[in-house]
Amino acid sequence: MVKIYDYLCEDAKAIREKVFVAEQGFQNEFDEWDDKVMHAVLFLDGQAVGTGRLLPGQQQGSFVVGRIAVLQEYRGRHLGEQIMQALELEAVKAGGITISLSAQCQASGFYRTLGYVECGEPYLDEFCPHILMEKAL
């Protein structure tokens, strides 16, 4: 089950700290958007195991998905797909036409399976190669 919050709840924060900070070594994980945007948390058997957030884009009808994370022991079960679908649905409900994300290059294949297309060249976010990906809703 995916629950939608309009703030960064403790479950989402804990997952992001575990995946992005402890596991992957990012230092600038939390930002000014966290308390202003929608967050999705995926629960399995009552335990929070994955999260992501949805931000408004720079143009009307555009949205940005970010901070998609699934706890390591739950990966490979299509849970990230469920989080993405929930966030895309929220974007559509809000009048979304397009959606984009900054994918870690190692995860771009996952987003391609969901219909996202790479745009531009890879770039570094902190120390990690990323690429912009977009999809029409």
Biotite code that builds the C-alpha atoms (Angstrom):
import biotite.structure as struc

atoms = struc.array([
    struc.Atom([0.000, 0.000, 0.000], chain_id="A", res_id=1, res_name="MET", atom_name="CA", element="C"),
    struc.Atom([1.273, 3.481, -0.903], chain_id="A", res_id=2, res_name="VAL", atom_name="CA", element="C"),
    struc.Atom([0.319, 6.397, 1.360], chain_id="A", res_id=3, res_name="LYS", atom_name="CA", element="C"),
    struc.Atom([0.644, 9.996, 0.189], chain_id="A", res_id=4, res_name="ILE", atom_name="CA", element="C"),
    struc.Atom([1.744, 12.739, 2.598], chain_id="A", res_id=5, res_name="TYR", atom_name="CA", element="C"),
    struc.Atom([1.967, 16.491, 2.034], chain_id="A", res_id=6, res_name="ASP", atom_name="CA", element="C"),
    struc.Atom([5.113, 16.723, 4.168], chain_id="A", res_id=7, res_name="TYR", atom_name="CA", element="C"),
    struc.Atom([8.283, 14.697, 4.799], chain_id="A", res_id=8, res_name="LEU", atom_name="CA", element="C"),
    struc.Atom([7.080, 12.132, 7.321], chain_id="A", res_id=9, res_name="CYS", atom_name="CA", element="C"),
    struc.Atom([9.473, 10.249, 9.599], chain_id="A", res_id=10, res_name="GLU", atom_name="CA", element="C"),
    struc.Atom([9.127, 7.002, 7.602], chain_id="A", res_id=11, res_name="ASP", atom_name="CA", element="C"),
    struc.Atom([10.186, 8.698, 4.348], chain_id="A", res_id=12, res_name="ALA", atom_name="CA", element="C"),
    struc.Atom([13.036, 10.503, 6.096], chain_id="A", res_id=13, res_name="LYS", atom_name="CA", element="C"),
    struc.Atom([14.351, 7.285, 7.685], chain_id="A", res_id=14, res_name="ALA", atom_name="CA", element="C"),
    struc.Atom([14.322, 5.421, 4.347], chain_id="A", res_id=15, res_name="ILE", atom_name="CA", element="C"),
    struc.Atom([16.146, 8.241, 2.570], chain_id="A", res_id=16, res_name="ARG", atom_name="CA", element="C"),
    struc.Atom([18.743, 8.453, 5.353], chain_id="A", res_id=17, res_name="GLU", atom_name="CA", element="C"),
    struc.Atom([19.358, 4.708, 5.150], chain_id="A", res_id=18, res_name="LYS", atom_name="CA", element="C"),
    struc.Atom([19.503, 4.471, 1.329], chain_id="A", res_id=19, res_name="VAL", atom_name="CA", element="C"),
    struc.Atom([21.005, 7.758, 0.179], chain_id="A", res_id=20, res_name="PHE", atom_name="CA", element="C"),
    struc.Atom([23.144, 8.819, 3.155], chain_id="A", res_id=21, res_name="VAL", atom_name="CA", element="C"),
    struc.Atom([24.288, 5.600, 4.877], chain_id="A", res_id=22, res_name="ALA", atom_name="CA", element="C"),
    struc.Atom([24.312, 3.252, 1.876], chain_id="A", res_id=23, res_name="GLU", atom_name="CA", element="C"),
    struc.Atom([25.231, 5.554, -1.028], chain_id="A", res_id=24, res_name="GLN", atom_name="CA", element="C"),
    struc.Atom([27.169, 8.293, 0.769], chain_id="A", res_id=25, res_name="GLY", atom_name="CA", element="C"),
    struc.Atom([25.214, 11.389, -0.284], chain_id="A", res_id=26, res_name="PHE", atom_name="CA", element="C"),
    struc.Atom([25.666, 14.340, 2.056], chain_id="A", res_id=27, res_name="GLN", atom_name="CA", element="C"),
    struc.Atom([23.113, 16.834, 0.723], chain_id="A", res_id=28, res_name="ASN", atom_name="CA", element="C"),
    struc.Atom([20.043, 14.632, 0.938], chain_id="A", res_id=29, res_name="GLU", atom_name="CA", element="C"),
    struc.Atom([17.474, 16.960, 2.459], chain_id="A", res_id=30, res_name="PHE", atom_name="CA", element="C"),
    struc.Atom([16.503, 20.346, 1.058], chain_id="A", res_id=31, res_name="ASP", atom_name="CA", element="C"),
    struc.Atom([14.018, 23.212, 1.220], chain_id="A", res_id=32, res_name="GLU", atom_name="CA", element="C"),
    struc.Atom([11.493, 21.279, -0.906], chain_id="A", res_id=33, res_name="TRP", atom_name="CA", element="C"),
    struc.Atom([10.985, 18.490, 1.609], chain_id="A", res_id=34, res_name="ASP", atom_name="CA", element="C"),
    struc.Atom([8.406, 20.309, 3.722], chain_id="A", res_id=35, res_name="ASP", atom_name="CA", element="C"),
    struc.Atom([6.602, 21.817, 0.710], chain_id="A", res_id=36, res_name="LYS", atom_name="CA", element="C"),
    struc.Atom([5.891, 18.843, -1.544], chain_id="A", res_id=37, res_name="VAL", atom_name="CA", element="C"),
    struc.Atom([4.092, 15.515, -1.706], chain_id="A", res_id=38, res_name="MET", atom_name="CA", element="C"),
    struc.Atom([5.809, 12.334, -0.484], chain_id="A", res_id=39, res_name="HIS", atom_name="CA", element="C"),
    struc.Atom([4.811, 8.725, -1.117], chain_id="A", res_id=40, res_name="ALA", atom_name="CA", element="C"),
    struc.Atom([5.636, 5.923, 1.305], chain_id="A", res_id=41, res_name="VAL", atom_name="CA", element="C"),
    struc.Atom([5.171, 2.272, 0.373], chain_id="A", res_id=42, res_name="LEU", atom_name="CA", element="C"),
    struc.Atom([4.221, -0.068, 3.198], chain_id="A", res_id=43, res_name="PHE", atom_name="CA", element="C"),
    struc.Atom([4.560, -3.864, 3.206], chain_id="A", res_id=44, res_name="LEU", atom_name="CA", element="C"),
    struc.Atom([3.024, -5.699, 6.147], chain_id="A", res_id=45, res_name="ASP", atom_name="CA", element="C"),
    struc.Atom([2.856, -2.408, 8.035], chain_id="A", res_id=46, res_name="GLY", atom_name="CA", element="C"),
    struc.Atom([6.526, -1.564, 7.519], chain_id="A", res_id=47, res_name="GLN", atom_name="CA", element="C"),
    struc.Atom([7.686, 1.436, 5.471], chain_id="A", res_id=48, res_name="ALA", atom_name="CA", element="C"),
    struc.Atom([10.024, 0.040, 2.791], chain_id="A", res_id=49, res_name="VAL", atom_name="CA", element="C"),
    struc.Atom([10.131, 2.656, 0.026], chain_id="A", res_id=50, res_name="GLY", atom_name="CA", element="C"),
    struc.Atom([9.571, 6.333, -0.692], chain_id="A", res_id=51, res_name="THR", atom_name="CA", element="C"),
    struc.Atom([9.651, 9.098, -3.283], chain_id="A", res_id=52, res_name="GLY", atom_name="CA", element="C"),
    struc.Atom([8.529, 12.695, -3.708], chain_id="A", res_id=53, res_name="ARG", atom_name="CA", element="C"),
    struc.Atom([6.709, 14.816, -6.271], chain_id="A", res_id=54, res_name="LEU", atom_name="CA", element="C"),
    struc.Atom([7.617, 18.427, -6.992], chain_id="A", res_id=55, res_name="LEU", atom_name="CA", element="C"),
    struc.Atom([6.062, 20.997, -9.305], chain_id="A", res_id=56, res_name="PRO", atom_name="CA", element="C"),
    struc.Atom([8.048, 21.576, -12.479], chain_id="A", res_id=57, res_name="GLY", atom_name="CA", element="C"),
    struc.Atom([9.098, 24.927, -13.886], chain_id="A", res_id=58, res_name="GLN", atom_name="CA", element="C"),
    struc.Atom([6.302, 25.001, -16.463], chain_id="A", res_id=59, res_name="GLN", atom_name="CA", element="C"),
    struc.Atom([2.559, 24.613, -16.057], chain_id="A", res_id=60, res_name="GLN", atom_name="CA", element="C"),
    struc.Atom([1.576, 20.941, -16.219], chain_id="A", res_id=61, res_name="GLY", atom_name="CA", element="C"),
    struc.Atom([5.082, 19.678, -15.494], chain_id="A", res_id=62, res_name="SER", atom_name="CA", element="C"),
    struc.Atom([6.155, 17.730, -12.437], chain_id="A", res_id=63, res_name="PHE", atom_name="CA", element="C"),
    struc.Atom([9.411, 16.283, -11.137], chain_id="A", res_id=64, res_name="VAL", atom_name="CA", element="C"),
    struc.Atom([9.783, 12.982, -9.307], chain_id="A", res_id=65, res_name="VAL", atom_name="CA", element="C"),
    struc.Atom([12.705, 12.563, -6.955], chain_id="A", res_id=66, res_name="GLY", atom_name="CA", element="C"),
    struc.Atom([14.258, 10.700, -4.078], chain_id="A", res_id=67, res_name="ARG", atom_name="CA", element="C"),
    struc.Atom([12.900, 7.300, -5.136], chain_id="A", res_id=68, res_name="ILE", atom_name="CA", element="C"),
    struc.Atom([14.306, 4.793, -2.656], chain_id="A", res_id=69, res_name="ALA", atom_name="CA", element="C"),
    struc.Atom([13.558, 1.214, -1.633], chain_id="A", res_id=70, res_name="VAL", atom_name="CA", element="C"),
    struc.Atom([15.303, -0.414, 1.314], chain_id="A", res_id=71, res_name="LEU", atom_name="CA", element="C"),
    struc.Atom([17.996, -2.804, 0.101], chain_id="A", res_id=72, res_name="GLN", atom_name="CA", element="C"),
    struc.Atom([16.395, -5.968, 1.460], chain_id="A", res_id=73, res_name="GLU", atom_name="CA", element="C"),
    struc.Atom([13.171, -5.221, -0.483], chain_id="A", res_id=74, res_name="TYR", atom_name="CA", element="C"),
    struc.Atom([14.661, -4.464, -3.898], chain_id="A", res_id=75, res_name="ARG", atom_name="CA", element="C"),
    struc.Atom([13.868, -6.604, -6.923], chain_id="A", res_id=76, res_name="GLY", atom_name="CA", element="C"),
    struc.Atom([10.160, -6.907, -6.100], chain_id="A", res_id=77, res_name="ARG", atom_name="CA", element="C"),
    struc.Atom([8.831, -4.104, -8.384], chain_id="A", res_id=78, res_name="HIS", atom_name="CA", element="C"),
    struc.Atom([8.207, -1.887, -5.363], chain_id="A", res_id=79, res_name="LEU", atom_name="CA", element="C"),
    struc.Atom([9.877, 1.125, -6.975], chain_id="A", res_id=80, res_name="GLY", atom_name="CA", element="C"),
    struc.Atom([7.405, 0.752, -9.815], chain_id="A", res_id=81, res_name="GLU", atom_name="CA", element="C"),
    struc.Atom([4.502, 0.999, -7.353], chain_id="A", res_id=82, res_name="GLN", atom_name="CA", element="C"),
    struc.Atom([5.955, 4.190, -5.865], chain_id="A", res_id=83, res_name="ILE", atom_name="CA", element="C"),
    struc.Atom([6.428, 5.695, -9.336], chain_id="A", res_id=84, res_name="MET", atom_name="CA", element="C"),
    struc.Atom([2.873, 4.808, -10.378], chain_id="A", res_id=85, res_name="GLN", atom_name="CA", element="C"),
    struc.Atom([1.453, 6.425, -7.241], chain_id="A", res_id=86, res_name="ALA", atom_name="CA", element="C"),
    struc.Atom([3.430, 9.632, -7.809], chain_id="A", res_id=87, res_name="LEU", atom_name="CA", element="C"),
    struc.Atom([2.510, 9.735, -11.499], chain_id="A", res_id=88, res_name="GLU", atom_name="CA", element="C"),
    struc.Atom([-1.162, 9.348, -10.561], chain_id="A", res_id=89, res_name="LEU", atom_name="CA", element="C"),
    struc.Atom([-0.873, 12.289, -8.152], chain_id="A", res_id=90, res_name="GLU", atom_name="CA", element="C"),
    struc.Atom([0.725, 14.362, -10.921], chain_id="A", res_id=91, res_name="ALA", atom_name="CA", element="C"),
    struc.Atom([-2.131, 13.509, -13.300], chain_id="A", res_id=92, res_name="VAL", atom_name="CA", element="C"),
    struc.Atom([-4.711, 14.420, -10.627], chain_id="A", res_id=93, res_name="LYS", atom_name="CA", element="C"),
    struc.Atom([-2.980, 17.812, -10.307], chain_id="A", res_id=94, res_name="ALA", atom_name="CA", element="C"),
    struc.Atom([-3.155, 18.440, -14.066], chain_id="A", res_id=95, res_name="GLY", atom_name="CA", element="C"),
    struc.Atom([0.211, 17.023, -15.002], chain_id="A", res_id=96, res_name="GLY", atom_name="CA", element="C"),
    struc.Atom([1.121, 16.674, -18.661], chain_id="A", res_id=97, res_name="ILE", atom_name="CA", element="C"),
    struc.Atom([4.796, 15.783, -18.348], chain_id="A", res_id=98, res_name="THR", atom_name="CA", element="C"),
    struc.Atom([6.979, 14.362, -15.620], chain_id="A", res_id=99, res_name="ILE", atom_name="CA", element="C"),
    struc.Atom([10.760, 14.261, -15.327], chain_id="A", res_id=100, res_name="SER", atom_name="CA", element="C"),
    struc.Atom([13.428, 12.987, -12.970], chain_id="A", res_id=101, res_name="LEU", atom_name="CA", element="C"),
    struc.Atom([17.145, 13.069, -12.377], chain_id="A", res_id=102, res_name="SER", atom_name="CA", element="C"),
    struc.Atom([18.078, 9.394, -12.491], chain_id="A", res_id=103, res_name="ALA", atom_name="CA", element="C"),
    struc.Atom([21.255, 7.880, -11.183], chain_id="A", res_id=104, res_name="GLN", atom_name="CA", element="C"),
    struc.Atom([22.759, 6.492, -14.403], chain_id="A", res_id=105, res_name="CYS", atom_name="CA", element="C"),
    struc.Atom([22.936, 3.009, -12.858], chain_id="A", res_id=106, res_name="GLN", atom_name="CA", element="C"),
    struc.Atom([19.125, 3.152, -12.390], chain_id="A", res_id=107, res_name="ALA", atom_name="CA", element="C"),
    struc.Atom([18.182, 4.622, -15.784], chain_id="A", res_id=108, res_name="SER", atom_name="CA", element="C"),
    struc.Atom([17.224, 1.185, -17.145], chain_id="A", res_id=109, res_name="GLY", atom_name="CA", element="C"),
    struc.Atom([14.567, 0.880, -14.446], chain_id="A", res_id=110, res_name="PHE", atom_name="CA", element="C"),
    struc.Atom([13.038, 4.217, -15.448], chain_id="A", res_id=111, res_name="TYR", atom_name="CA", element="C"),
    struc.Atom([13.171, 3.283, -19.159], chain_id="A", res_id=112, res_name="ARG", atom_name="CA", element="C"),
    struc.Atom([10.947, 0.266, -18.384], chain_id="A", res_id=113, res_name="THR", atom_name="CA", element="C"),
    struc.Atom([8.400, 2.762, -17.003], chain_id="A", res_id=114, res_name="LEU", atom_name="CA", element="C"),
    struc.Atom([8.393, 4.843, -20.199], chain_id="A", res_id=115, res_name="GLY", atom_name="CA", element="C"),
    struc.Atom([10.968, 7.504, -19.332], chain_id="A", res_id=116, res_name="TYR", atom_name="CA", element="C"),
    struc.Atom([13.367, 8.703, -22.020], chain_id="A", res_id=117, res_name="VAL", atom_name="CA", element="C"),
    struc.Atom([16.872, 10.038, -21.415], chain_id="A", res_id=118, res_name="GLU", atom_name="CA", element="C"),
    struc.Atom([17.387, 13.710, -22.287], chain_id="A", res_id=119, res_name="CYS", atom_name="CA", element="C"),
    struc.Atom([20.794, 15.308, -22.647], chain_id="A", res_id=120, res_name="GLY", atom_name="CA", element="C"),
    struc.Atom([24.122, 14.146, -21.334], chain_id="A", res_id=121, res_name="GLU", atom_name="CA", element="C"),
    struc.Atom([25.041, 12.584, -17.989], chain_id="A", res_id=122, res_name="PRO", atom_name="CA", element="C"),
    struc.Atom([26.151, 14.960, -15.222], chain_id="A", res_id=123, res_name="TYR", atom_name="CA", element="C"),
    struc.Atom([27.420, 14.622, -11.660], chain_id="A", res_id=124, res_name="LEU", atom_name="CA", element="C"),
    struc.Atom([25.186, 15.194, -8.657], chain_id="A", res_id=125, res_name="ASP", atom_name="CA", element="C"),
    struc.Atom([27.596, 15.287, -5.746], chain_id="A", res_id=126, res_name="GLU", atom_name="CA", element="C"),
    struc.Atom([29.905, 12.464, -6.923], chain_id="A", res_id=127, res_name="PHE", atom_name="CA", element="C"),
    struc.Atom([27.334, 10.305, -8.717], chain_id="A", res_id=128, res_name="CYS", atom_name="CA", element="C"),
    struc.Atom([26.542, 10.270, -12.481], chain_id="A", res_id=129, res_name="PRO", atom_name="CA", element="C"),
    struc.Atom([22.911, 11.223, -13.197], chain_id="A", res_id=130, res_name="HIS", atom_name="CA", element="C"),
    struc.Atom([20.859, 11.823, -16.329], chain_id="A", res_id=131, res_name="ILE", atom_name="CA", element="C"),
    struc.Atom([17.652, 13.758, -16.917], chain_id="A", res_id=132, res_name="LEU", atom_name="CA", element="C"),
    struc.Atom([14.726, 11.569, -18.009], chain_id="A", res_id=133, res_name="MET", atom_name="CA", element="C"),
    struc.Atom([11.223, 12.609, -19.101], chain_id="A", res_id=134, res_name="GLU", atom_name="CA", element="C"),
    struc.Atom([7.840, 11.064, -19.807], chain_id="A", res_id=135, res_name="LYS", atom_name="CA", element="C"),
    struc.Atom([4.510, 12.308, -21.120], chain_id="A", res_id=136, res_name="ALA", atom_name="CA", element="C"),
    struc.Atom([1.622, 11.554, -18.768], chain_id="A", res_id=137, res_name="LEU", atom_name="CA", element="C"),
])
